């Protein structure tokens, strides 16, 4: 007999609504919903699996019994085990005894719930979309009445809607953070004139927005065909001392060669990754590397590392692509500005040298070529730029003219 048999569906809906509207995180909300399911069904264990659309798997996300090591790590493919079957078919499975004998059953040694006799599994659905699966376990044999199955199915429907709403809120909040970060990036690029500060700000902003352990920006050295760290936000100083990476035979160099992002679930298992020991020492796992592209030219990469194995979402990859595009524009603008300033300095130096040559020609009766050679030779002898000598000649001439005017 159900412990709360007299509770109406309206009361249940009210309870679930209170949990959802309490602004809890998804994990805490799942914990509360599991507690409610246990109370309503008087079961011995309750597990919740949620769909991971990136891998097309269902992953254990909440449990009444403590499963710290298993939460987030136990997963099933669609159709695998009874839980996977329920997810694939969006149908209920009710086994009153000897559940493990069912041909669809898949056992996990880390889950004592799999040794229990009775098993009720219902899909969590919101607007026709599968959100996850709710599993109810009883240690002894337990006949699931039609009313009980209907009640647990109702709980599954309400939980599905609540979880979908929570995930939507999380995505909205995450999108809001990314938009705020992009707005801040635009301000930094428009207000800051030093490229190294802009790149450092970008690396810090991306690391914070994506909650990553390391975010680095590497720029291409065309002459050496290498990638060199130009900015980084990281918790380990060892990362900053990494040697430049050869573009031709490195993992991140592949991003430059192919001009497209790469995502590595675990860099320690990747043969092309050049620093597996550093990754183990600092606890780095997943990598997302995106090219800095401008006018179809790759200027470098932005690299995000996480401490846990992680599947980056399409929204996150899109966000990093936008940031990479802004960083590439900032780099190109800085280089164009540097080239413009260099051209300006060269032109100014040329004007000074021309003026100094004229003074020497007039003062010592030299030809234009002889005046130039005198400046060049003195520049080599004194190991000073010709511009400095030209300025000295002009200053001395101005002083002589001023002295002569006073006399």
C-alpha positions as CSV (number, residue, x, y, z in Angstrom):
1,X,0.0,0.0,0.0
2,X,1.3,3.5,-0.8
3,X,2.5,5.5,2.1
4,X,0.7,8.6,0.8
5,X,-2.3,7.0,-0.9
6,X,-4.6,9.8,0.0
7,X,-2.5,12.4,-1.6
8,X,-4.1,13.7,-4.7
9,X,-2.4,14.5,-7.9
10,X,-3.2,18.2,-7.3
11,X,-1.2,18.1,-4.0
12,X,1.7,16.4,-5.8
13,X,1.6,19.0,-8.5
14,X,1.7,21.7,-5.7
15,X,4.7,20.0,-4.1
16,X,6.6,19.7,-7.4
17,X,5.8,23.3,-8.2
18,X,7.2,24.5,-4.9
19,X,10.5,22.6,-5.6
20,X,10.8,24.0,-9.1
21,X,10.0,27.6,-8.1
22,X,12.6,27.6,-5.3
23,X,15.5,28.5,-7.6
24,X,17.5,25.5,-6.7
25,X,20.3,24.2,-8.9
26,X,19.5,21.3,-11.1
27,X,21.4,18.9,-8.8
28,X,19.6,20.1,-5.7
29,X,16.2,20.1,-7.4
30,X,16.8,16.5,-8.5
31,X,17.6,15.6,-5.0
32,X,14.3,17.1,-3.7
33,X,12.3,15.4,-6.5
34,X,13.9,12.1,-5.7
35,X,13.0,12.5,-2.0
36,X,9.4,13.3,-3.0
37,X,9.2,10.2,-5.2
38,X,10.5,8.0,-2.4
39,X,8.0,9.5,0.0
40,X,5.1,9.0,-2.4
41,X,6.0,5.4,-3.4
42,X,7.5,4.2,-0.1
43,X,10.2,2.5,-2.1
44,X,13.7,1.4,-1.0
45,X,15.6,3.2,-3.7
46,X,15.1,5.8,-6.5
47,X,17.4,6.7,-9.4
48,X,17.0,9.4,-12.0
49,X,18.8,9.2,-15.4
50,X,18.8,12.2,-17.7
51,X,19.4,12.3,-21.5
52,X,22.7,13.6,-22.8
53,X,21.9,14.7,-26.3
54,X,25.5,15.2,-27.2
55,X,26.3,11.4,-26.7
56,X,22.7,10.1,-27.2
57,X,23.0,8.3,-23.8
58,X,21.2,8.5,-20.5
59,X,23.3,9.3,-17.6
60,X,22.8,8.7,-13.8
61,X,22.2,12.1,-12.3
62,X,20.5,11.6,-8.9
63,X,19.9,8.9,-6.4
64,X,18.2,8.4,-3.0
65,X,21.2,6.2,-1.8
66,X,24.6,7.8,-1.8
67,X,26.4,7.3,-5.1
68,X,29.0,10.1,-5.2
69,X,31.4,8.2,-7.5
70,X,28.6,7.0,-9.8
71,X,26.6,10.2,-10.4
72,X,27.5,11.5,-13.8
73,X,29.7,8.5,-14.6
74,X,27.2,5.6,-15.1
75,X,25.5,5.8,-18.5
76,X,23.5,3.7,-20.9
77,X,23.0,3.8,-24.6
78,X,19.5,4.2,-25.9
79,X,17.9,0.7,-25.8
80,X,20.6,-0.6,-23.4
81,X,19.2,-2.3,-20.3
82,X,15.7,-1.8,-19.0
83,X,16.4,1.9,-18.4
84,X,17.6,2.3,-22.0
85,X,14.6,0.4,-23.3
86,X,12.2,2.7,-21.4
87,X,14.1,5.7,-22.8
88,X,14.0,4.4,-26.4
89,X,10.4,3.4,-26.4
90,X,9.1,6.1,-23.9
91,X,7.1,3.3,-22.2
92,X,6.7,2.0,-18.7
93,X,8.3,-1.3,-17.4
94,X,7.0,-2.8,-14.2
95,X,8.6,-5.9,-12.7
96,X,7.2,-7.2,-9.4
97,X,9.9,-9.8,-8.7
98,X,13.3,-11.1,-9.8
99,X,13.8,-8.0,-12.0
100,X,17.4,-9.0,-12.8
101,X,16.1,-12.1,-14.7
102,X,14.5,-9.9,-17.4
103,X,16.4,-10.3,-20.7
104,X,16.7,-6.5,-21.0
105,X,18.3,-6.1,-17.6
106,X,21.8,-4.7,-17.3
107,X,23.5,-4.8,-13.9
108,X,26.0,-2.4,-12.5
109,X,28.2,-3.7,-9.7
110,X,28.4,-0.3,-8.1
111,X,24.6,-0.1,-7.8
112,X,23.1,-2.2,-5.0
113,X,19.7,-1.3,-6.3
114,X,20.2,-3.7,-9.1
115,X,20.0,-6.6,-6.6
116,X,16.5,-5.6,-5.4
117,X,13.6,-7.7,-6.5
118,X,11.0,-5.2,-7.8
119,X,11.6,-2.6,-10.4
120,X,9.4,0.2,-11.9
121,X,10.8,2.4,-14.6
122,X,8.9,5.3,-16.2
123,X,10.1,7.9,-18.8
124,X,10.4,11.6,-17.9
125,X,8.8,13.4,-20.8
126,X,8.1,17.1,-21.4
127,X,6.1,18.2,-24.5
128,X,6.7,14.9,-26.1
129,X,10.5,15.2,-25.6
130,X,12.3,12.6,-23.6
131,X,14.1,14.2,-20.6
132,X,15.2,11.1,-18.7
133,X,14.0,8.0,-16.8
134,X,12.8,7.5,-13.2
135,X,13.5,4.1,-11.6
136,X,11.7,3.0,-8.5
137,X,13.2,-0.1,-6.6
138,X,11.8,-2.3,-3.8
139,X,13.9,-4.8,-2.0
140,X,11.2,-7.5,-1.6
141,X,8.6,-8.5,-4.2
142,X,6.2,-5.7,-4.9
143,X,3.1,-5.8,-7.1
144,X,2.7,-2.5,-8.9
145,X,-1.0,-1.7,-9.0
146,X,-2.5,0.2,-12.0
147,X,-3.1,3.1,-9.6
148,X,0.5,3.1,-8.4
149,X,1.9,2.9,-12.0
150,X,-0.4,5.8,-13.0
151,X,0.8,7.8,-10.0
152,X,4.5,7.2,-10.7
153,X,3.9,8.0,-14.4
154,X,2.2,11.3,-13.3
155,X,5.3,12.1,-11.1
156,X,7.5,11.3,-14.1
157,X,5.6,13.7,-16.3
158,X,5.8,16.5,-13.8
159,X,9.4,15.8,-13.1
160,X,10.1,15.8,-16.8
161,X,8.5,19.3,-17.1
162,X,10.3,20.6,-14.0
163,X,13.7,19.4,-15.2
164,X,13.2,20.7,-18.7
165,X,12.3,24.1,-17.2
166,X,15.4,24.1,-15.0
167,X,17.6,23.2,-17.9
168,X,16.1,25.9,-20.0
169,X,16.7,28.4,-17.2
170,X,20.3,27.2,-16.9
171,X,20.8,27.6,-20.7
172,X,19.3,31.1,-20.6
173,X,21.5,32.1,-17.7
174,X,24.6,30.6,-19.5
175,X,23.6,32.5,-22.7
176,X,23.2,35.7,-20.7
177,X,26.7,35.2,-19.1
178,X,28.1,34.7,-22.6
179,X,26.4,37.8,-24.0
180,X,27.7,39.8,-21.0
181,X,31.2,38.4,-21.6
182,X,31.0,39.4,-25.3
183,X,29.9,42.9,-24.4
184,X,32.8,43.2,-22.0
185,X,35.1,41.9,-24.7
186,X,33.9,44.5,-27.2
187,X,34.6,47.3,-24.6
188,X,38.0,45.9,-23.9
189,X,39.0,45.8,-27.6
190,X,37.7,49.3,-28.2
191,X,39.2,50.9,-25.0
192,X,42.5,49.0,-24.6
193,X,45.4,49.8,-26.9
194,X,47.9,47.1,-25.9
195,X,47.4,43.7,-27.6
196,X,48.9,41.7,-24.7
197,X,46.4,43.1,-22.3
198,X,43.5,42.4,-24.7
199,X,44.5,38.8,-25.2
200,X,45.0,38.3,-21.4
201,X,41.6,39.8,-20.8
202,X,40.1,37.4,-23.4
203,X,41.7,34.3,-21.8
204,X,40.5,35.2,-18.3
205,X,37.0,36.0,-19.6
206,X,36.6,32.7,-21.5
207,X,38.0,30.7,-18.6
208,X,35.5,32.2,-16.2
209,X,32.5,32.0,-18.5
210,X,33.1,28.4,-19.4
211,X,34.4,27.4,-15.9
212,X,37.6,26.0,-17.4
213,X,40.9,25.2,-15.6
214,X,43.0,26.7,-18.4
215,X,42.4,29.0,-21.3
216,X,45.4,30.0,-23.4
217,X,45.8,32.0,-26.6
218,X,48.7,30.8,-28.9
219,X,49.8,32.9,-31.9
220,X,51.5,31.6,-35.0
221,X,55.2,32.4,-35.6
222,X,55.3,32.2,-39.4
223,X,59.1,32.1,-39.6
224,X,59.5,29.2,-37.2
225,X,56.2,27.5,-38.1
226,X,55.4,27.3,-34.4
227,X,52.6,28.2,-31.9
228,X,53.7,30.4,-29.0
229,X,51.7,31.1,-25.8
230,X,50.8,34.8,-25.8
231,X,48.3,34.9,-23.0
232,X,46.8,32.4,-20.5
233,X,44.6,32.1,-17.5
234,X,45.5,28.9,-15.6
235,X,45.9,27.5,-12.1
236,X,49.3,25.9,-12.8
237,X,52.4,28.0,-13.5
238,X,54.0,24.9,-15.3
239,X,51.6,25.4,-18.2
240,X,53.0,28.9,-18.9
241,X,56.5,27.4,-19.3
242,X,55.4,25.1,-22.2
243,X,57.8,25.2,-25.2
244,X,56.4,26.4,-28.5
245,X,54.5,23.8,-30.5
246,X,55.4,22.8,-34.0
247,X,52.5,23.4,-36.3
248,X,53.2,20.4,-38.5
249,X,53.1,17.6,-35.9
250,X,51.2,18.8,-32.9
251,X,47.5,18.4,-31.8
252,X,46.8,22.1,-31.6
253,X,48.9,22.7,-34.7
254,X,46.2,20.6,-36.5
255,X,43.7,23.4,-35.8
256,X,46.0,25.8,-37.6
257,X,46.6,23.4,-40.5
258,X,42.9,22.5,-41.0
259,X,41.4,25.9,-39.9
260,X,38.6,24.3,-37.9
261,X,38.0,23.5,-34.2
262,X,38.9,20.2,-32.5
263,X,37.4,18.8,-29.4
264,X,39.3,16.1,-27.4
265,X,37.4,14.2,-24.6
266,X,40.6,13.4,-22.7
267,X,44.0,14.8,-23.8
268,X,45.9,12.1,-21.7
269,X,44.6,9.5,-24.1
270,X,45.5,11.5,-27.2
271,X,48.7,10.4,-28.9
272,X,49.4,13.7,-30.6
273,X,49.1,15.7,-27.3
274,X,52.7,16.8,-26.5
275,X,52.4,17.2,-22.7
276,X,50.6,14.2,-21.2
277,X,52.6,14.3,-18.0
278,X,51.7,18.0,-17.5
279,X,48.1,17.1,-18.1
280,X,48.2,14.3,-15.4
281,X,50.1,16.6,-13.0
282,X,47.7,19.5,-13.3
283,X,44.6,17.4,-13.8
284,X,43.7,18.5,-17.3
285,X,41.1,16.4,-19.2
286,X,39.0,17.7,-22.1
287,X,40.2,20.2,-24.7
288,X,38.4,22.6,-27.1
289,X,40.7,24.4,-29.5
290,X,39.3,27.0,-31.9
291,X,41.3,28.8,-34.7
292,X,41.7,32.6,-34.7
293,X,40.6,33.3,-38.2
294,X,40.6,36.5,-40.2
295,X,40.2,36.6,-44.0
296,X,40.7,32.9,-44.1
297,X,44.1,33.1,-42.5
298,X,44.7,31.3,-39.2
299,X,46.6,33.7,-36.8
300,X,46.6,31.4,-33.8
301,X,44.3,29.3,-31.5
302,X,42.3,29.8,-28.3
303,X,42.5,26.6,-26.2
304,X,40.1,25.7,-23.3
305,X,41.0,22.8,-20.9
306,X,38.7,21.4,-18.2
307,X,39.6,19.4,-15.1
308,X,36.8,16.9,-15.8
309,X,35.9,15.0,-19.0
310,X,33.4,17.2,-20.7
311,X,31.4,17.4,-23.9
312,X,31.3,21.0,-25.1
313,X,27.8,22.1,-26.3
314,X,27.2,23.7,-29.7
315,X,26.3,26.9,-27.9
316,X,29.7,26.9,-26.1
317,X,31.6,26.1,-29.3
318,X,29.7,28.9,-31.0
319,X,30.6,31.3,-28.2
320,X,34.3,30.5,-28.4
321,X,34.2,30.9,-32.2
322,X,32.8,34.4,-31.8
323,X,35.5,35.3,-29.2
324,X,38.2,33.8,-31.5
325,X,36.9,36.0,-34.3
326,X,37.1,39.1,-32.1
327,X,40.6,38.2,-30.9
328,X,41.7,37.7,-34.5
329,X,40.4,41.2,-35.4
330,X,42.2,42.7,-32.4
331,X,45.5,41.0,-33.4
332,X,45.2,42.1,-37.1
333,X,44.4,45.7,-36.0
334,X,47.3,45.7,-33.6
335,X,49.7,44.5,-36.4
336,X,48.3,47.0,-38.9
337,X,48.8,49.7,-36.3
338,X,52.3,48.5,-35.6
339,X,53.1,48.5,-39.3
340,X,51.7,52.0,-39.7
341,X,53.7,53.4,-36.8
342,X,56.9,51.7,-38.2
343,X,56.2,53.3,-41.6
344,X,55.7,56.7,-39.9
345,X,58.9,56.3,-37.9
346,X,60.8,55.3,-41.1
347,X,59.4,58.3,-43.0
348,X,60.3,60.7,-40.2
349,X,63.9,59.3,-40.0
350,X,64.3,59.7,-43.7
351,X,63.3,63.3,-43.5
352,X,65.8,63.9,-40.7
353,X,68.6,62.2,-42.6
354,X,67.8,64.2,-45.8
355,X,67.9,67.5,-43.7
356,X,71.2,66.5,-42.0
357,X,72.7,65.6,-45.4
358,X,71.8,69.1,-46.7
359,X,73.5,70.7,-43.7
360,X,76.7,68.6,-44.2
361,X,76.7,69.4,-47.9
362,X,76.5,73.1,-47.3
363,X,78.9,73.2,-44.4
364,X,81.7,71.0,-45.8
365,X,81.1,71.3,-49.5
366,X,80.2,67.6,-49.9
367,X,78.2,65.9,-52.5
368,X,74.9,64.3,-51.5
369,X,76.5,60.8,-51.7
370,X,79.5,61.9,-49.6
371,X,77.3,63.4,-46.9
372,X,75.3,60.2,-46.7
373,X,78.5,58.1,-46.5
374,X,79.8,60.3,-43.7
375,X,76.5,59.8,-41.7
376,X,76.5,56.1,-42.3
377,X,80.2,55.6,-41.4
378,X,79.8,57.6,-38.1
379,X,76.6,55.6,-37.4
380,X,78.6,52.3,-37.7
381,X,81.6,53.7,-35.7
382,X,79.5,54.9,-32.8
383,X,77.0,52.1,-33.1
384,X,74.1,54.6,-33.1
385,X,71.2,54.8,-35.5
386,X,71.6,57.2,-38.4
387,X,68.5,59.0,-37.2
388,X,70.2,59.9,-33.9
389,X,73.2,61.3,-35.7
390,X,70.9,63.2,-38.1
391,X,69.1,64.8,-35.1
392,X,72.5,65.7,-33.5
393,X,73.7,67.4,-36.8
394,X,70.4,69.3,-37.0
395,X,70.6,70.4,-33.3
396,X,74.2,71.5,-33.7
397,X,73.3,73.6,-36.7
398,X,70.4,75.2,-35.0
399,X,72.6,76.1,-32.0
400,X,75.2,77.7,-34.3
401,X,72.5,79.7,-36.1
402,X,71.0,80.9,-32.8
403,X,74.5,81.8,-31.5
404,X,75.3,83.7,-34.7
405,X,72.0,85.6,-34.5
406,X,72.7,86.7,-30.9
407,X,76.2,88.1,-31.9
